[in-house]
Amino acid sequence: MGIGHYIKEIGRGKDGARALTREQSADLLGQILDDQVSDLEVGAFCLAMRIKGETPHEMAGFLDAIHARINPLSHPSTTTTCTTVVIPCYNGARKLPALTPLLALLLVQAGAQVCVHGTATESGRISSFDVFDQLGYKGNPNPSNNNHPLQLLATETLHIGLKKLLDVRRVVGLRNPAHSLVKLMNPCAGPALLVSSYTHPEYASSMAETFKLLNASAFLLRGTEGEPVADARRTPQMEFFTGGSSKIVQVAQAGTLASMPELPAIDAEATAKYIQAVLNQQLPVPTSIRLQTDHILQALKSL
């Protein structure tokens, strides 16, 4: 069938473009994920959506297409009822250490089931998966096998078409809807609490509207270089979504910083050693990450 008729609607420029319905959006992305369209059409879709921007109903439709196709992480074999904390890692570290693994492992230490999924989307950054590797944790190549409280999933194990769409950025140099979708999707067969982040204020608004539309259980905060972990230097605002509504559970830290926490060098080995020292209680947990962990654990009790 092709997606040319959809591109005609979304590709009329910022002011002339028309939004698609949820059903149209699901069909469009479904064809892309199923590799039924040409590279030219995929590129046109990515550029058109980059200029137009995504509506919550379009994002919901895109997510419908993804959830209908991914190879989901099975329900934990160690428990009958469990909400999995889902942490998407797609940005990596450039100016600050990649501390998302610390958040994940603090949650596991506290008894939570955690799924970290992602892939490198930018060259020259230290990814959270690089740090996990240094810590001795390996990725799970088979999402149907879920027998450990920490699951690390490469995006291509969930769906290769989604990975290919993310990789378009390496060719055209611009983000596309997939970069937001991976921060909104539930890769689990069971219930999930998403820990998501944004880098620009306009995405905070669109992501919040999408979470409410989908009645998702999620946390949203301004990420550390795009990663969904609280900035170790200053506590950001944290918002909790559930049942179509939201509330601020943590206000942003204001004023001038009195001191800077001691942080590791920006490489995987140094970051891994720092995280292990924190987990062993040889170094303190950065206040902002401790607060984020506490809020997530409290939210799990309410779900």
C-alpha positions as a LaTeX table, in Angstrom:
\begin{tabular}{lrrr}
\hline
Residue & $x$ (\AA) & $y$ (\AA) & $z$ (\AA) \\
\hline
Met1 & 0.00 & 0.00 & 0.00 \\
Gly2 & 2.81 & 2.42 & 0.85 \\
Ile3 & 2.80 & 5.49 & 3.06 \\
Gly4 & 2.92 & 8.21 & 0.40 \\
His5 & $-0.63$ & 9.36 & 1.19 \\
Tyr6 & 0.34 & 9.80 & 4.84 \\
Ile7 & 3.50 & 11.72 & 3.94 \\
Lys8 & 1.34 & 14.02 & 1.83 \\
Glu9 & $-0.62$ & 14.94 & 4.96 \\
Ile10 & 2.26 & 15.33 & 7.42 \\
Gly11 & 4.76 & 16.80 & 4.95 \\
Arg12 & 3.11 & 20.15 & 4.19 \\
Gly13 & 5.40 & 22.09 & 6.50 \\
Lys14 & 5.04 & 23.29 & 10.07 \\
Asp15 & 1.87 & 25.31 & 9.44 \\
Gly16 & 0.26 & 23.32 & 6.63 \\
Ala17 & 0.76 & 19.77 & 7.88 \\
Arg18 & $-2.21$ & 17.82 & 9.21 \\
Ala19 & $-2.12$ & 15.42 & 12.13 \\
Leu20 & $-2.92$ & 11.77 & 11.56 \\
Thr21 & $-5.45$ & 9.80 & 13.57 \\
Arg22 & $-4.31$ & 7.15 & 16.02 \\
Glu23 & $-5.38$ & 4.42 & 13.59 \\
Gln24 & $-3.56$ & 6.03 & 10.64 \\
Ser25 & $-0.43$ & 6.46 & 12.73 \\
Ala26 & $-0.48$ & 2.80 & 13.74 \\
Asp27 & $-0.81$ & 1.74 & 10.10 \\
Leu28 & 1.98 & 4.07 & 8.97 \\
Leu29 & 4.53 & 2.95 & 11.54 \\
Gly30 & 3.43 & $-0.66$ & 11.21 \\
Gln31 & 4.39 & $-0.62$ & 7.53 \\
Ile32 & 7.78 & 0.90 & 8.40 \\
Leu33 & 8.47 & $-1.66$ & 11.13 \\
Asp34 & 7.44 & $-4.47$ & 8.80 \\
Asp35 & 9.93 & $-3.20$ & 6.18 \\
Gln36 & 7.17 & $-2.70$ & 3.61 \\
Val37 & 8.25 & 0.77 & 2.45 \\
Ser38 & 11.27 & 2.19 & 0.63 \\
Asp39 & 14.20 & 3.95 & 2.26 \\
Leu40 & 13.08 & 7.13 & 0.48 \\
Glu41 & 9.66 & 6.92 & 2.13 \\
Val42 & 11.23 & 6.29 & 5.54 \\
Gly43 & 13.48 & 9.33 & 5.13 \\
Ala44 & 10.55 & 11.47 & 4.05 \\
Phe45 & 8.53 & 10.31 & 7.07 \\
Cys46 & 11.36 & 11.12 & 9.47 \\
Leu47 & 11.98 & 14.61 & 8.08 \\
Ala48 & 8.28 & 15.44 & 7.83 \\
Met49 & 7.63 & 14.46 & 11.44 \\
Arg50 & 10.75 & 16.32 & 12.58 \\
Ile51 & 9.36 & 19.52 & 11.10 \\
Lys52 & 5.71 & 18.98 & 12.09 \\
Gly53 & 6.16 & 17.43 & 15.53 \\
Glu54 & 4.11 & 14.56 & 16.92 \\
Thr55 & 0.69 & 14.84 & 18.54 \\
Pro56 & $-0.23$ & 12.62 & 21.52 \\
His57 & $-2.72$ & 10.66 & 19.36 \\
Glu58 & $-0.04$ & 10.06 & 16.73 \\
Met59 & 2.37 & 8.88 & 19.43 \\
Ala60 & $-0.33$ & 6.59 & 20.82 \\
Gly61 & $-0.84$ & 5.10 & 17.36 \\
Phe62 & 2.88 & 4.63 & 16.84 \\
Leu63 & 3.05 & 2.87 & 20.21 \\
Asp64 & 0.12 & 0.64 & 19.21 \\
Ala65 & 2.17 & $-0.48$ & 16.20 \\
Ile66 & 5.25 & $-1.15$ & 18.32 \\
His67 & 3.42 & $-3.03$ & 21.07 \\
Ala68 & 1.71 & $-5.22$ & 18.47 \\
Arg69 & 5.08 & $-6.29$ & 17.04 \\
Ile70 & 7.81 & $-6.36$ & 19.67 \\
Asn71 & 9.16 & $-9.52$ & 21.24 \\
Pro72 & 8.26 & $-8.57$ & 24.83 \\
Leu73 & 10.09 & $-9.44$ & 28.01 \\
Ser74 & 8.20 & $-12.29$ & 29.62 \\
His75 & 6.61 & $-12.05$ & 33.04 \\
Pro76 & 9.19 & $-12.66$ & 35.81 \\
Ser77 & 9.42 & $-16.37$ & 36.55 \\
Thr78 & 10.21 & $-15.69$ & 40.20 \\
Thr79 & 6.92 & $-14.00$ & 41.11 \\
Thr80 & 3.21 & $-14.14$ & 40.33 \\
Thr81 & 2.50 & $-10.41$ & 40.55 \\
Cys82 & 5.08 & $-7.82$ & 39.68 \\
Thr83 & 5.32 & $-4.38$ & 38.12 \\
Thr84 & 8.60 & $-4.05$ & 36.27 \\
Val85 & 10.51 & $-0.77$ & 36.39 \\
Val86 & 11.41 & 0.03 & 32.77 \\
Ile87 & 14.43 & 2.26 & 32.14 \\
Pro88 & 15.21 & 3.25 & 28.53 \\
Cys89 & 18.88 & 4.07 & 27.82 \\
Tyr90 & 19.53 & 5.60 & 24.41 \\
Asn91 & 21.72 & 8.66 & 24.91 \\
Gly92 & 24.82 & 7.85 & 26.93 \\
Ala93 & 27.35 & 10.12 & 28.61 \\
Arg94 & 29.43 & 12.89 & 27.12 \\
Lys95 & 30.02 & 15.53 & 29.81 \\
Leu96 & 28.81 & 13.64 & 32.89 \\
Pro97 & 29.26 & 10.00 & 33.97 \\
Ala98 & 26.58 & 7.50 & 32.91 \\
Leu99 & 24.87 & 6.80 & 36.23 \\
Thr100 & 21.67 & 5.14 & 35.00 \\
Pro101 & 23.17 & 1.74 & 35.97 \\
Leu102 & 23.45 & 3.03 & 39.55 \\
Leu103 & 19.73 & 3.86 & 39.60 \\
Ala104 & 18.86 & 0.43 & 38.18 \\
Leu105 & 21.04 & $-1.47$ & 40.64 \\
Leu106 & 19.81 & 0.53 & 43.65 \\
Leu107 & 16.27 & $-0.47$ & 42.66 \\
Val108 & 17.30 & $-4.13$ & 42.31 \\
Gln109 & 19.04 & $-3.95$ & 45.70 \\
Ala110 & 15.73 & $-2.77$ & 47.15 \\
Gly111 & 13.87 & $-5.75$ & 45.67 \\
Ala112 & 12.47 & $-4.29$ & 42.43 \\
Gln113 & 12.27 & $-6.03$ & 39.07 \\
Val114 & 14.07 & $-3.83$ & 36.50 \\
Cys115 & 14.28 & $-3.88$ & 32.70 \\
Val116 & 16.84 & $-1.65$ & 30.98 \\
His117 & 16.55 & $-1.47$ & 27.21 \\
Gly118 & 18.43 & 0.54 & 24.64 \\
Thr119 & 21.04 & 0.94 & 21.95 \\
Ala120 & 23.70 & 3.50 & 21.11 \\
Thr121 & 22.20 & 6.31 & 19.01 \\
Glu122 & 25.16 & 8.69 & 19.02 \\
Ser123 & 28.83 & 8.01 & 18.41 \\
Gly124 & 31.44 & 9.20 & 20.87 \\
Arg125 & 29.39 & 8.65 & 24.03 \\
Ile126 & 29.78 & 6.17 & 26.87 \\
Ser127 & 26.58 & 4.14 & 27.04 \\
Ser128 & 24.97 & 2.68 & 30.13 \\
Phe129 & 25.45 & $-0.74$ & 28.56 \\
Asp130 & 29.21 & $-0.09$ & 28.46 \\
Val131 & 29.09 & 0.52 & 32.21 \\
Phe132 & 26.92 & $-2.55$ & 32.86 \\
Asp133 & 29.46 & $-4.61$ & 30.93 \\
Gln134 & 32.26 & $-3.34$ & 33.16 \\
Leu135 & 30.12 & $-4.27$ & 36.18 \\
Gly136 & 29.79 & $-7.83$ & 34.86 \\
Tyr137 & 26.18 & $-7.67$ & 33.66 \\
Lys138 & 25.43 & $-8.95$ & 30.16 \\
Gly139 & 22.48 & $-8.37$ & 27.87 \\
Asn140 & 19.68 & $-10.91$ & 27.57 \\
Pro141 & 19.41 & $-12.10$ & 23.93 \\
Asn142 & 16.09 & $-13.85$ & 24.62 \\
Pro143 & 13.32 & $-11.71$ & 26.19 \\
Ser144 & 11.21 & $-14.84$ & 26.74 \\
Asn145 & 13.73 & $-15.82$ & 29.43 \\
Asn146 & 13.20 & $-13.62$ & 32.49 \\
Asn147 & 14.76 & $-15.26$ & 35.53 \\
His148 & 16.83 & $-12.42$ & 36.96 \\
Pro149 & 15.65 & $-9.17$ & 38.63 \\
Leu150 & 17.79 & $-7.10$ & 36.24 \\
Gln151 & 17.16 & $-7.57$ & 32.52 \\
Leu152 & 19.29 & $-5.78$ & 29.91 \\
Leu153 & 17.71 & $-5.79$ & 26.45 \\
Ala154 & 19.23 & $-4.47$ & 23.24 \\
Thr155 & 16.58 & $-2.79$ & 21.09 \\
Glu156 & 17.12 & $-5.22$ & 18.22 \\
Thr157 & 16.06 & $-8.13$ & 20.46 \\
Leu158 & 12.71 & $-6.38$ & 20.89 \\
His159 & 12.28 & $-5.52$ & 17.20 \\
Ile160 & 14.88 & $-5.13$ & 14.49 \\
Gly161 & 12.69 & $-2.67$ & 12.55 \\
Leu162 & 12.66 & $-0.30$ & 15.54 \\
Lys163 & 16.45 & $-0.46$ & 15.70 \\
Lys164 & 16.67 & 0.35 & 11.98 \\
Leu165 & 14.40 & 3.37 & 12.43 \\
Leu166 & 16.58 & 4.67 & 15.26 \\
Asp167 & 19.64 & 4.22 & 13.06 \\
Val168 & 18.22 & 6.60 & 10.44 \\
Arg169 & 19.58 & 9.36 & 12.65 \\
Arg170 & 23.11 & 8.29 & 11.78 \\
Val171 & 22.32 & 8.99 & 8.11 \\
Val172 & 20.23 & 12.18 & 8.22 \\
Gly173 & 21.59 & 13.61 & 11.47 \\
Leu174 & 18.16 & 14.33 & 12.99 \\
Arg175 & 15.98 & 12.58 & 15.55 \\
Asn176 & 12.69 & 11.01 & 14.47 \\
Pro177 & 9.62 & 9.76 & 16.37 \\
Ala178 & 11.38 & 6.51 & 17.29 \\
His179 & 13.68 & 8.42 & 19.67 \\
Ser180 & 10.65 & 9.49 & 21.71 \\
Leu181 & 8.76 & 6.23 & 21.29 \\
Val182 & 11.48 & 4.14 & 22.93 \\
Lys183 & 11.12 & 6.36 & 26.01 \\
Leu184 & 7.36 & 5.79 & 26.11 \\
Met185 & 6.95 & 2.11 & 25.26 \\
Asn186 & 6.41 & $-0.83$ & 27.59 \\
Pro187 & 8.67 & $-3.69$ & 26.41 \\
Cys188 & 7.24 & $-6.10$ & 29.01 \\
Ala189 & 4.48 & $-8.67$ & 28.74 \\
Gly190 & 3.19 & $-7.53$ & 32.14 \\
Pro191 & 2.59 & $-4.23$ & 33.94 \\
Ala192 & 5.38 & $-1.65$ & 33.94 \\
Leu193 & 6.39 & 1.58 & 35.61 \\
Leu194 & 8.25 & 3.62 & 33.00 \\
Val195 & 11.11 & 5.91 & 34.05 \\
Ser196 & 11.32 & 8.43 & 31.24 \\
Ser197 & 13.11 & 11.68 & 30.54 \\
Tyr198 & 13.21 & 14.65 & 28.21 \\
Thr199 & 15.89 & 17.10 & 27.14 \\
His200 & 13.79 & 19.97 & 25.76 \\
Pro201 & 10.66 & 21.49 & 27.40 \\
Glu202 & 8.43 & 20.89 & 24.35 \\
Tyr203 & 9.01 & 17.15 & 24.70 \\
Ala204 & 8.09 & 17.30 & 28.39 \\
Ser205 & 4.65 & 18.58 & 27.43 \\
Ser206 & 4.03 & 16.10 & 24.59 \\
Met207 & 5.28 & 13.13 & 26.63 \\
Ala208 & 3.09 & 14.13 & 29.58 \\
Glu209 & 0.02 & 14.35 & 27.35 \\
Thr210 & 0.78 & 10.95 & 25.84 \\
Phe211 & 1.18 & 9.30 & 29.26 \\
Lys212 & $-2.18$ & 10.72 & 30.32 \\
Leu213 & $-3.89$ & 9.64 & 27.10 \\
Leu214 & $-2.59$ & 6.07 & 27.57 \\
Asn215 & $-3.27$ & 5.94 & 31.33 \\
Ala216 & 0.38 & 4.90 & 31.69 \\
Ser217 & 2.25 & 4.48 & 34.97 \\
Ala218 & 5.38 & 6.54 & 34.56 \\
Phe219 & 7.93 & 8.92 & 35.99 \\
Leu220 & 9.09 & 11.91 & 33.97 \\
Leu221 & 12.05 & 14.16 & 34.68 \\
Arg222 & 14.59 & 16.23 & 32.82 \\
Gly223 & 17.27 & 13.72 & 31.96 \\
Thr224 & 20.99 & 13.85 & 32.49 \\
Glu225 & 22.26 & 14.26 & 28.93 \\
Gly226 & 19.11 & 12.46 & 27.81 \\
Glu227 & 19.42 & 9.55 & 30.25 \\
Pro228 & 16.52 & 8.95 & 32.70 \\
Val229 & 18.58 & 9.36 & 35.86 \\
Ala230 & 18.51 & 12.42 & 38.10 \\
Asp231 & 21.42 & 14.82 & 37.69 \\
Ala232 & 23.84 & 13.97 & 40.52 \\
Arg233 & 24.65 & 17.67 & 40.95 \\
Arg234 & 21.15 & 19.09 & 41.35 \\
Thr235 & 17.77 & 17.44 & 42.01 \\
Pro236 & 15.33 & 17.95 & 39.11 \\
Gln237 & 11.55 & 18.04 & 39.25 \\
Met238 & 9.98 & 14.58 & 39.14 \\
Glu239 & 6.40 & 13.94 & 38.01 \\
Phe240 & 4.48 & 10.69 & 38.54 \\
Phe241 & 1.73 & 9.63 & 36.12 \\
Thr242 & $-0.94$ & 7.03 & 36.80 \\
Gly243 & $-4.57$ & 6.52 & 35.79 \\
Gly244 & $-4.63$ & 9.46 & 33.37 \\
Ser245 & $-3.47$ & 12.05 & 35.88 \\
Ser246 & $-0.18$ & 13.22 & 37.36 \\
Lys247 & 1.37 & 14.84 & 40.39 \\
Ile248 & 4.69 & 16.44 & 41.20 \\
Val249 & 6.42 & 14.16 & 43.69 \\
Gln250 & 9.70 & 16.08 & 43.79 \\
Val251 & 10.25 & 19.80 & 43.28 \\
Ala252 & 13.39 & 20.99 & 41.52 \\
Gln253 & 16.29 & 22.10 & 43.67 \\
Ala254 & 16.63 & 25.88 & 43.54 \\
Gly255 & 19.41 & 28.30 & 44.34 \\
Thr256 & 23.18 & 28.06 & 44.07 \\
Leu257 & 24.84 & 24.73 & 44.74 \\
Ala258 & 26.68 & 24.73 & 48.05 \\
Ser259 & 29.04 & 21.99 & 46.91 \\
Met260 & 29.62 & 19.56 & 44.07 \\
Pro261 & 29.47 & 15.80 & 44.65 \\
Glu262 & 32.56 & 13.76 & 43.88 \\
Leu263 & 31.92 & 12.02 & 40.57 \\
Pro264 & 34.01 & 9.60 & 38.51 \\
Ala265 & 35.78 & 10.26 & 35.24 \\
Ile266 & 33.68 & 9.89 & 32.09 \\
Asp267 & 34.70 & 6.41 & 31.06 \\
Ala268 & 33.02 & 3.06 & 31.58 \\
Glu269 & 35.62 & 1.51 & 33.88 \\
Ala270 & 35.85 & 4.49 & 36.25 \\
Thr271 & 32.07 & 4.84 & 36.36 \\
Ala272 & 31.65 & 1.13 & 37.12 \\
Lys273 & 34.14 & 1.32 & 40.00 \\
Tyr274 & 32.33 & 4.35 & 41.41 \\
Ile275 & 28.93 & 2.62 & 41.17 \\
Gln276 & 30.26 & $-0.50$ & 42.88 \\
Ala277 & 31.67 & 1.60 & 45.70 \\
Val278 & 28.28 & 3.30 & 46.17 \\
Leu279 & 26.46 & $-0.04$ & 46.16 \\
Asn280 & 28.95 & $-1.33$ & 48.75 \\
Gln281 & 28.20 & 1.77 & 50.88 \\
Gln282 & 31.81 & 2.92 & 50.58 \\
Leu283 & 30.60 & 6.15 & 48.95 \\
Pro284 & 27.30 & 7.99 & 49.50 \\
Val285 & 24.45 & 7.80 & 47.01 \\
Pro286 & 24.07 & 11.23 & 45.34 \\
Thr287 & 21.09 & 12.91 & 46.98 \\
Ser288 & 19.12 & 13.37 & 43.76 \\
Ile289 & 19.48 & 9.71 & 42.75 \\
Arg290 & 18.57 & 8.55 & 46.26 \\
Leu291 & 15.40 & 10.66 & 46.08 \\
Gln292 & 14.57 & 9.32 & 42.62 \\
Thr293 & 15.02 & 5.75 & 43.85 \\
Asp294 & 12.80 & 6.39 & 46.88 \\
His295 & 10.03 & 7.93 & 44.76 \\
Ile296 & 10.06 & 5.00 & 42.32 \\
Leu297 & 9.89 & 2.45 & 45.15 \\
Gln298 & 7.03 & 4.37 & 46.76 \\
Ala299 & 5.17 & 4.44 & 43.44 \\
Leu300 & 5.57 & 0.67 & 43.03 \\
Lys301 & 3.77 & 0.18 & 46.33 \\
Ser302 & 0.79 & 2.16 & 45.02 \\
Leu303 & 0.41 & 0.20 & 41.76 \\
\hline
\end{tabular}
